[in-house]
Amino acid sequence: MSVPAFGLGTFRLKNDVVIASVKNALELGYRAIDTAQIYENEAEVGQAIKESGVAREDIYITTKIWTDNMSREKVISSLKESLSQLSTDYVDLTLIHWPSPNNAVSVAETMNALLEAKKMGLTREIGVSNFTIDLMQQAIDAVGAEHIATNQIELSPYLQNRDVTDWAKAHGIHITSYMTLAYGKVLQDEVIGRIAKKHQATPAQVSLSWAMALGYSVIPSSTKRDNLKNNLKATELKLDAEDMAAIAALERNERIVNPEGLAPQWDN
Ligand SMILES: NC(=O)c1ccc[n+]([C@@H]2O[C@H](COP(=O)([O-])OP(=O)(O)OC[C@H]3O[C@@H](n4cnc5c(N)ncnc54)[C@H](OP(=O)(O)O)[C@@H]3O)[C@@H](O)[C@H]2O)c1
C-alpha cells in the first residue's frame, strides 16, 4: 500500500491559514498533504512546501479533480494547472473528487484519463473519492482495481460505512477516511473520552488511531499547532480489542457531507 496512513487535510483552509498549517505540520513531521482543485489553496500549499525546506520527494501530495474537469481533455489540462499551482512536476495521488453529477461524464472516461495522466508522469497514483459500491465497480471495470490507490470517503466513529469498506476490502481498494473527527463532533463523545482517559490520550488520537487500526488512512486538518502535534501522535497509540468494540458500537450512520447535486445515492 502506498497511500500514507497519516496525512494533513486542508479543506476550508486558505491563504495565510493554510500556509501556516502546512508549514507547522511539515515541521512536526507530517509527510502527506491532501488538497483539491476546489479548495483554492493549491498555490499556498505549494508555497508552504517550498518554504518548509522539506524535499519534494519526501512529501506525498494528493489533489482532486473537480467535477467541471472530468472529461479526458480537462482531466489532463486541469491537472497540469494543479501542478503549476503546487509548483511541482507531479503529484503523488490524483482523485476524482465526486462522481460526475448526473453521470455527465462516465466514470470510465475520467478513470482512463487519470490513467493516461499517470502514464504521462503527472501523477504517481490515481483513485476516487465519495464513490459508492456501484461507482467503485465502474472504476474497476474501467482501469482495474490495481490502478485504484484509494477511495477517500467520509468515515468516523459515527459513520462507519461498513457496506462500502467491506466491499472495498474484498475488491482490493484501500480506504482513506476523511472527517475522521466528524469535524470535531466525536471529540465530545463520552465513550471516546473514557477510552482516551484510559490511555492518557486525547479523544482525537483515539478516533484517528481507531481508523488506522482498521487499515484506513486518515487526513485530519487543524489550524492549531498543538492539535497538529497531538493528532500526529495517534500513530503511536494502540487501542485494544475492547476499545475497538466500544467504538464500533458508536455507529449511527450520521453523515455530515451530503451536498445536494453532488452526492451520489449512498449505500447506507
Ligand atoms: N474528498 C472529500 O470530498 C472531502 C470532504 C471533506 C474533507 N476532506 C478532506 O478531509 C480532511 C479532514 O476533514 P475536515 O478538515 O473537514 O474535518 P476533521 O479533520 O474531521 O476535523 C477538523 C476540525 O477538527 C478540529 N480539530 C482537529 N484536531 C483537533 C484536536 N486535536 N482537538 C480539537 N479539535 C481538533 C479542527 O479545529 P482546529 O483548526 O481548531 O484544530 C477542525 O475544526 C479535509 O481537510 C480534506 O482534506 C475530503
The ligand as an SDF file (V2000), in Angstrom:
LIG
                    3D

 48 52  0  0  0  0  0  0  0  0999 V2000
  -12.9650   14.0030   -0.5010 N   0  0  0  0  0  0  0  0  0  0  0  0
  -13.8490   14.8380    0.0210 C   0  0  0  0  0  0  0  0  0  0  0  0
  -14.9300   15.0930   -0.5350 O   0  0  0  0  0  0  0  0  0  0  0  0
  -13.5380   15.5070    1.3270 C   0  0  0  0  0  0  0  0  0  0  0  0
  -14.5720   16.1090    2.0680 C   0  0  0  0  0  0  0  0  0  0  0  0
  -14.2570   16.6830    3.2920 C   0  0  0  0  0  0  0  0  0  0  0  0
  -12.9640   16.6500    3.7560 C   0  0  0  0  0  0  0  0  0  0  0  0
  -11.9610   16.0640    3.0030 N   0  0  0  0  0  0  0  0  0  0  0  0
  -10.5530   16.0680    3.4670 C   0  0  0  0  0  0  0  0  0  0  0  0
  -10.5100   15.5570    4.7840 O   0  0  0  0  0  0  0  0  0  0  0  0
   -9.8480   16.4970    5.6200 C   0  0  0  0  0  0  0  0  0  0  0  0
  -10.3730   16.3750    7.0460 C   0  0  0  0  0  0  0  0  0  0  0  0
  -11.6920   16.8340    7.1340 O   0  0  0  0  0  0  0  0  0  0  0  0
  -12.0720   18.1760    7.9030 P   0  0  0  0  0  0  0  0  0  0  0  0
  -10.8900   19.0530    7.9200 O   0  0  0  0  0  0  0  0  0  0  0  0
  -13.3020   18.7010    7.2780 O   0  0  0  0  0  0  0  0  0  0  0  0
  -12.5260   17.6670    9.3060 O   0  0  0  0  0  0  0  0  0  0  0  0
  -11.8010   16.8870   10.5210 P   0  0  0  0  0  0  0  0  0  0  0  0
  -10.3670   16.6460   10.2370 O   0  0  0  0  0  0  0  0  0  0  0  0
  -12.7020   15.7840   10.9180 O   0  0  0  0  0  0  0  0  0  0  0  0
  -11.9360   17.9780   11.6530 O   0  0  0  0  0  0  0  0  0  0  0  0
  -11.2700   19.1980   11.6040 C   0  0  0  0  0  0  0  0  0  0  0  0
  -11.8230   20.0240   12.7440 C   0  0  0  0  0  0  0  0  0  0  0  0
  -11.4600   19.4060   13.9590 O   0  0  0  0  0  0  0  0  0  0  0  0
  -10.7130   20.3260   14.7620 C   0  0  0  0  0  0  0  0  0  0  0  0
   -9.6130   19.5680   15.3720 N   0  0  0  0  0  0  0  0  0  0  0  0
   -8.6080   18.9310   14.7390 C   0  0  0  0  0  0  0  0  0  0  0  0
   -7.7940   18.3310   15.6300 N   0  0  0  0  0  0  0  0  0  0  0  0
   -8.3110   18.6090   16.8500 C   0  0  0  0  0  0  0  0  0  0  0  0
   -7.9070   18.2850   18.1580 C   0  0  0  0  0  0  0  0  0  0  0  0
   -6.8370   17.5360   18.3830 N   0  0  0  0  0  0  0  0  0  0  0  0
   -8.6540   18.7550   19.2030 N   0  0  0  0  0  0  0  0  0  0  0  0
   -9.7560   19.5000   18.9650 C   0  0  0  0  0  0  0  0  0  0  0  0
  -10.1780   19.8540   17.7350 N   0  0  0  0  0  0  0  0  0  0  0  0
   -9.4600   19.4040   16.6870 C   0  0  0  0  0  0  0  0  0  0  0  0
  -10.2300   21.3980   13.8390 C   0  0  0  0  0  0  0  0  0  0  0  0
  -10.1970   22.6320   14.5200 O   0  0  0  0  0  0  0  0  0  0  0  0
   -8.8240   23.4370   14.7880 P   0  0  0  0  0  0  0  0  0  0  0  0
   -8.4340   24.0160   13.4610 O   0  0  0  0  0  0  0  0  0  0  0  0
   -9.2640   24.4500   15.7670 O   0  0  0  0  0  0  0  0  0  0  0  0
   -7.8100   22.4670   15.3140 O   0  0  0  0  0  0  0  0  0  0  0  0
  -11.3030   21.4230   12.7550 C   0  0  0  0  0  0  0  0  0  0  0  0
  -12.3540   22.2610   13.1630 O   0  0  0  0  0  0  0  0  0  0  0  0
  -10.1350   17.8310    4.9320 C   0  0  0  0  0  0  0  0  0  0  0  0
   -9.2940   18.8570    5.4000 O   0  0  0  0  0  0  0  0  0  0  0  0
   -9.9360   17.4630    3.4990 C   0  0  0  0  0  0  0  0  0  0  0  0
   -8.5690   17.4350    3.1640 O   0  0  0  0  0  0  0  0  0  0  0  0
  -12.2490   15.4840    1.8220 C   0  0  0  0  0  0  0  0  0  0  0  0
  1  2  1  0
  2  3  2  0
  2  4  1  0
  4  5  1  0
  4 48  2  0
  5  6  2  0
  6  7  1  0
  7  8  2  0
  8  9  1  0
  8 48  1  0
  9 10  1  0
  9 46  1  0
 10 11  1  0
 11 12  1  0
 11 44  1  0
 12 13  1  0
 13 14  1  0
 14 15  2  0
 14 16  1  0
 14 17  1  0
 17 18  1  0
 18 19  2  0
 18 20  1  0
 18 21  1  0
 21 22  1  0
 22 23  1  0
 23 24  1  0
 23 42  1  0
 24 25  1  0
 25 26  1  0
 25 36  1  0
 26 27  1  0
 26 35  1  0
 27 28  2  0
 28 29  1  0
 29 30  1  0
 29 35  2  0
 30 31  1  0
 30 32  2  0
 32 33  1  0
 33 34  2  0
 34 35  1  0
 36 37  1  0
 36 42  1  0
 37 38  1  0
 38 39  2  0
 38 40  1  0
 38 41  1  0
 42 43  1  0
 44 45  1  0
 44 46  1  0
 46 47  1  0
M  CHG  2   8   1  16  -1
M  END
$$$$
